[in-house]
């Protein structure tokens, strides 16, 4: 029909989303997902309540992001702001680890460990508990609003909301002492930021896990679009063995035994998919390789007496080999190949570097900032004085006395503002900013030269540990 025909209606290119109601399935991959979900949710909710004794002047929460004091505690490890490279290194390791697992096993992170997947699984479990399995949920979705629908939907949404509140509440417990904050929240004495954060995280968990679900993965997450760069023909992912399953269809009376493949077109793999896709259509951006379609198909194959793994984890190179009647490669040949070896080497190298840095670091630290305005002062007796701000850190649970000296130059003396002598006390796990003056005697080289390199040593009374910082002494230049 011509496009100018007045009776020609415009083609509708937009289709409203059809909610996905995954059917319950049993199998090894579903069991693995249950265990991982329980482990990760348990770690998330329980970790803020684990105690760790660091002494009377230190927080006793095992994992704590102390924004007020700008420190991060992880059991026996304490990270200060100037040691942020540890956090940066861990983030880089997480990224490389994601590249490694994706290149070896496809979107295994998305299917088993991504928070969106874990909380969506939990929300679907609640939905199934309240409304029933897939067919019951579909009937309830399609029926008109009435007492039953209001009761079931209301119960489901209330449970979802409580899970969302627990999720938001657990998150804020990582940033302050959990028992104290819980008491303040219940008595309405907590800071408004805490209530606001819990409200935002409750809302996002409720919406993302309950309503948006697969749409977050398909439209909101960038990883499906990036993962292709991490994968190649040896990456293990979920595939449908169409050469074995086609032509699909149920065996009818009178038909030859080879009239159809092993797939009976029962739609079990589609009905259990949390993304609502048909894996038989081939690899798709929406597939998170969770393995539930494998469990569903294996169950059907067992019932009709056909070999398992019509749908299974395999690589493209295995597909070519199996089509030709050859055995697939060993899984280790897929996992250990140049790409994954490079990722593993980078990952292990960064991790080893962080461990070495962690064990070699001292529990004292300093930094020197010369005062630039003015760069120097000529005193009445002809001596030249420079001022510096020195930041001293005592990363220990007890107060310590720091002793400051100038290295190998008797013509330069060191004094401290507001302190008698060259010793200052720094409290437990604290940082002290101290103004320090270096004075060069009149007529000496440091007083006459434009600049002279200077090294300041810091030692701890009664201990062998000491550190130094290098700076420059500005003379009169005459």
N, C-alpha and C positions, 0 to 999 in steps of 0.2 A: 504494500500500500504506500502511496506517495506521502512524503512528509508534509506536503501542503494540503493533504486531504483533511477537511475540518473534522471528519469522524475519527481521525487517527489520534488516539490518546498518547501522551508522552510516556515513554518507558520509565518505570520506577526502578531506580538504581539502588535505593536504600531499603534494607530489610531490618525490621525491628529485631532486637535480640531475643532469642528464645532461651529461657533459663535452662541450665543444665542440671539434671537430677541424676547423679551417678547411682547405679545399682550396687548393692552390697556384694562383695566378692571375697572369696577365701583363696589363699594360696601363699606361696613362699614370699613373693614380693609384697603382698599386702601385710603379711606378718612382719617382714623387715621394716616396713613403713610404720607399723604400730609401735615397734620397739624404739625406732629412732625418734618418733614423735614423743613418746613418753620420756625418753632420755633428755631430749632437748628442752621440752617444756619443764621437766623437773629441774634441770640445771638453771633455766631462766628464772623460775619462781623461787627456788631455794637458795641460790648463791648469795643474795644480799643478806641472808640470815646466818651465814657461816661466820663464826667468830675466830679471831686470830690475835693472840696476846703479843702486843708490841711494847709493853711497858706502860707505866702510869700516865705518861704525858702524850701518848699516841693513841689514835683510834684503833678499836679492836675489831673492826669489820674487815673480813678477809679480802673482799674485792670492793674498792671504794674509789670513786672519782671525786676527789676533794677539790671542788672548784674554788672554794673560799681561800684555801691555802695553796692552790695551784699545784696539786700533787695527785698522783695516781698510785694506789696501793693494790698489789696483787699478791696475796699471801705474804711470802717473805721478801718480795721485791717492792721497792719504793722508787717511783720515777718522778724526778723533779722537772721543772719547766726547761732547764737547760739540757736535759736528757731526752728531749722529745724525739730524738733520732731513734730511740727504742720503739716508740709508738709508730713512727713513720716506717721503720723497718718491718714491724709486724704487719702493717697495712700492705706494704709491698709484697711480703710473703703470702698474704691472703690472696692478693691479685694473681700472683704467679701460680699459687696453688689452684685457683679457679681455672687458669689457663691449662694447667697440667691435667686436672681431672676431666675437663671438657675435651681436650685433645685425645685422651685415652678412652673415656666412657661417655662422651656426649654430654647432654644436659643432666648429668647425675645430680648436681647441686640443686637444680630446679625441681627435680622429681622427688628428692628425699629430704633435703635440708633447708631449703629456702624458707624464711619465715612466712611468706605468703602461702606457700604450700602447706606448711605445718598448721597454721591457724585456720586455713580453709578446711583442711581435713578435720580439725577439731569441730568447726562449725557444722560441717556436713554430718558428723557423728551425732551432734545434738539434734540437728534437723531430722535425722533418721529415727532417733530415739523418740521424738515427740510425734512425728507425722507418719512414720512407717517407711517401708522401702520405696523404691523408685515409682512403682505403679500407684501406690497410695498417695505419694507426694504429687504426682502428676494430676490425679483426680482432684485432690484438694486445691491445687493451683487453678484448675479450670472451672471449678464450681463457683457459684455465686457466693457473695459474702453472706454468712449466716452465723449462728451461734457456734457451730463446730469449727468453722474456719477462723473466727475471731479468737476462740479459746486456744486453738492450737498455734496459730500465728503469734498470739500474744505471749503464750508460754515460751515459744521458741525465741522470740525477740528479747524477752526478759532474760533468758539464759545467755543469749549472745551478749547482751549489754553487761551482764555480770562478768563474763569472761573478758570483755573489753576493759572493764574497770580493773579487774585483777591484772591485766596486761599492762595498762598504764600505771597502775600503782606499783607493780614490781619494777618498772623502769625507773621511777623517781627514787626508789630505795637504793639504787646504785650510787646516788649522788650525795647522800648524807646518811647518818646513822639510822638504820632501818627501824629498830624498836622505838627510838625517840620520835621519828617522823610519823610512824603509825599512830602513836599516842596523840601527837599534835593533830593529825588528820581527823581522828575520831572525835577529839574534843574541840574541833574547829579552831585550833590555834596555829595551824600550819601557815606558811607564807602563801600568799595568793598565787605565786608562780607554781607552787606544787599542785594546787587545785587546777590551775589552768593547764598545766602539762598533762595531768591525768585526764582532764576533759578532752583535750585534743587527741591523745592516744586512744582513749576509749572510743571516740567517734570514728577515727580512722580504722581501728581494728574492727569495729562493728560493721562499717561500710565495706571495707576491703575483703574481710573474711565472709561476710554474710550475703552481700549483694553484688559486688563487683567481680569477685572471684577470678575466673579465667580472663576477664577483660583486663585486669591489672597486668597479667603475664603477656597478653597479646598486644595491648595498645600502650601500656604504661611503662613496661620494663624494657630497657635498651639491650639487655643481654641476648635475647633471641636474634637480634640483628648483628651482634658482634661475634657470636659463637662460630659463625661459618668460617671466620679467619683462623680459628683454633682447630678446626676439624679437617680431616682428609679422608682418603678412601680406606684407611686402616682404622679409623675411629669406630669403636663399638657403639652401636645405637640400636634402637628398636626398629625392626623391619618385618614386613609381611612377606612370606615366601609364596609369591603369587604363582610361580611355576608349579608349585605343589597344590595350591588351593583353587586355581582357576581351571575350567569355568566353574564358578561357584553355583551352588544350588543343592536342594535336597534330592536324594535318590527317590525316584518314583517307580511304581510298579511297572515292570515291563521294559525299563530302560537298561541299557548296557551298564556294566559295573564301572566302566571308564568314561561314562558320559559326563561325569562331573568330577571336579577336584575334591580335595578334602574339606574345603570351606562349604558349609551348608547354609551360609548366609543367615545365621541366626541372630546377628546383630549384638551378640553378647559383648564383643570387644568395644563396640560403640556405646552400649548402655552403661558400661562401668567407667568410661573415660571421663575424668573430671574436667577435661577441656572441651568435651563434646565433639571430638573429631573422629574420623574413620581412618584408622591406621592403614587400611587396605588401599587407600588412595596414594600411599607413598609418604616420603618424608615431608613434614609440614612445620612451618614456623611455630605453630601452636603446641606441638608435641613436647611434653616435658620429660619424656622417657621414664615415667614412674613405674612401668611394668605391670600395671593392673590389667591391661588388655592381654598380657601373656597369661596371667592367672586365669582370666575368664576363658580364654581360648583353650588352654590346657584342660580345664574342667570339661569343656564340651568334647574335646578330642578323646578324653578318657571315657565319656559316656557313649560315644559312637564307635569306639574301638579303633580309632586312628592314632598314628604316632603324634606325640606331643610336639610343641614348638613350631607349629605352623606360623605363629607369631613369636619372635624371640629376639634376643640381643645378638647382633651380628654386624660385620663390617661389609662395605661394598665389595672388597676383594673376596670375602667369603661367598657373597652372592654369586659372583662369577664362577668361583670354583664349584659351588654346589650345583649350579645349573649344568655344569659339565660333568657332574657325577663324581667330583673329587671331594675329599674330606676338607673341612675348613682348617685354617691355620690354628696353631695353638694360641690361646688367649695371651700368653706371655709375649709372643711375637707381635701381637697388636699393641700391647701395653708398652713394651720396651722397644722403641724405635727412635731414630735421631731426634725428632721433634720433642718427644716426652723426655728423652735423656737430657736435652738442653734445658728444658724447664726444671727438671729435677735437680740438675747441677746448680742452676741459678738459685733455686729455692733453698737448697741445702747450704750453699755458700753464704747467702745472706743470714740464714739461721745460725750458722757456725760463727759468723762475724759478730752477731749480736750476743751470742753466749760468751765469746772471748771478751767483748767489751764489758759485759755484765760482771764477769769474774775479775777483771783487771781494774775496774773502777774503784776509787777510794771513797771513804765516807766523809771526806772533807773536800771542799772546792772553793775556788776564789776567782774573781774577775776584777780587772783594773780598768778604770776609766779616767784618763788625765783630764784635768780641768783646763779648758782651752781659753777661757777669758778671765784673767790674762793667762798667757802660757807660762810666764814666770814673773817673779817679783825680786828686785834687787834691794836687799836690806841695807840699813845704815852702815853696817860694818863691811859692806862690799860682798857679803855672801849672797847666793842666789837660791831662792826657794820655789819649788813646784808643788802644786796641790793635786791630789788624786782622790777619787772615790773608789774604795775597795769593797767589794761585796764578798763577805765570808759566809760559807754555808757549813753548818754542822749537821750532817745527815746521820745522826746517831741519837739514841734514845736518852742520853745523859748530857748535862752541860759540860763544856770543855773549854780550856784556856788556849787561845791561839797566840803564838809568839811570832812577831814580824821582824825581819831583819833585811838589810840590803847586802847583796852578795859581793864580796871581794872588792870593795871600794871604801876604804876608811875615810875618804874625804867627803862622803855623803852620809849624813845622819838622818834617822827616821824618827819622827814624832807623830803622835795621834791626837786629834782634837778631842778634848774632854777626858783624856785618859792619861794617867801618870805612867811613864815607862813605855814599853813596847809590847805589852800583853793586854789582851782583851778577852772577855768571857762571852761565849755564844751559847745560848740556851739549847735544850734538846730539840733536835729536828727543826731548827730555826735558821733564819738568814739575817745577817747583820750588815747594814751599810755603814761603813766607817770612813770618815775623812782623814786622810794621811798626808803628811808633809815631808818632802825630801829636801834637805838643805845642803848645798855644796859650799864649802869654805871659800873665802875670797882668795883669788889667785890660783886656785887649783884648776886642773884641766876641765872638769865638768862645768865649773863656773864660767870659764872662758869660751869653751866650744859651743857651737850652735846647738848641737844635739849630742847626747851620749847615751848609748844603750844601758839600761839598768834592769837588773833582775831582783825581784822581791821574793824572799822565801817566807813561807808560813809553816810553822811546825806546831804540834800539839804537845803541851806539857805532859810529861810522863809517858809519851808514846814515841815510836820510831817513825810514824807516818808524817810525811811533810810534802808540800807541793810548792810550786813557784809560778810566778807570772812575769812576763817580760813587758817592758814599757820603755819610754824614752824620757830622758831628763833634758829640759830645754835650758841652755845657758844663755849668757848675755851676748854671745857671738863676737866678743871684742878681744 
